[in-house]
């Protein structure tokens, strides 16, 4: 992973925050919400292992907003591959990330995912 300067890091954190707020604000009723979630999810899959704590934190916060903005059925149908890929990342992050905040965020997301998906088929 390449190193980013302070300004680059601030811009990337603000971009992730802005995109996740747009997804969150669009709500479940907007027809474009799912497409926005897909795009954001793709971005998050590229930033999830970033060497900067702030970027990993914002990636996890944005992931949580995706799960809050789209119904479980839509996520399972439209984001199946991304979801499968991210579950392992979330579980590992919740246990091994060097940043306490990132571990806590990942643990909360993992708990929510496991709670919501217990009765359904595996990812």
N, C-alpha and C positions, 0 to 999 in steps of 0.2 A: 504494500500500500504506500502511496506517495505521501510525503509530508505536506501539510498545508500551513500557511502563515496565519497569523491572528486574524487579519482581515478576511481571508478566505474562509476560515472557520466560522466567523461571525455571519458571513453571507450564507454559508451552507446551513447553519443552524436556523437562521431566519427564513430561508427558503423552505426547509422542512416544516417549521412552525406554521408558516403562511399556508402551505398546501394542506396541512392537516386541519387547520382551522377552516379552510374552504370546504373540505370534505365534511367536517363536523357541522358547519353552518348549513350545508345543503340539505341535510336531514335525510330521512329515509324516503321522503316523498318525491324527491327530485329524480327525474329519469336519467340524469347524467351522473348521479352520485356513484353508481357502480363503476362507471368508466373512470371517474376521478380516483376511486379507490384502487382500481387496477393499476393506474399510472403511478400513484403514490406508493403502492406496494412494490412495484418494480424498482423505484428509487430506493426504498428502504432495504431491499435485498442487496443493493450495492453499497449501502452505507453501514450496514449492520456490524461489520467487523472493523470499522474505522479505528484508527489509533488514538483518536481524541474522545475523551469521556463525554463532552457536551454533545457531540454528534451522535454517539451511540445512545445517549439518553433521549435526545429528541427523536431518534428513529423509533425507540420503544414507545414513547408517548404518542407518536403519530400512528403506530401500529394499534395501540389501544383505541385511538379515535376511529380508526377504520372499523374495528370490531363493534364500536358503539354506533356507527353510522349506517351500517348495512346489516340487514337481517341475517341470521345464522344460515338460513336456507340459501340465500344469495351467495354468501361467502363460500359455502361448501360446493355450490355449483360452479360459480364463475371464477373463483380464486383457488380452486382445488390444488393445483400444482404449487402455487405460491404458499398456500397454507401448509402443505406437506413439507415443503422446504423450510419453512419458518418455525415449525413446532420444535424440531431438534435444536435449532438456534436458541429459541426462547428458553428451553429447558437447560441447556448448557450455560447460557448467560445467567440464569437465575442462581446457578451454583458456583460459577467460576469467574465471572467478570471481576476485574480488579476494582471497579467502581461500585461502592455500596448502593448508590442511588439506582444505577443500572440493574444491579442484582434485584433490588426491591421491585422495580418496575416490571422486570421480566417475571419475577415470582407472582406478582399480581395478575399479569396477563396469562401466565400458565395456569394459575388457579381458576381463573375465569373460563379459559378454554376447556380445561378438564371438567369443570362443573357443568358447563353447557353441553358438552359432547358425550357425557357418560352413557346416555341412552341411545346414542346414534352410532352408526358404523364408524370404524376407525378412519383416520385421515388417509 
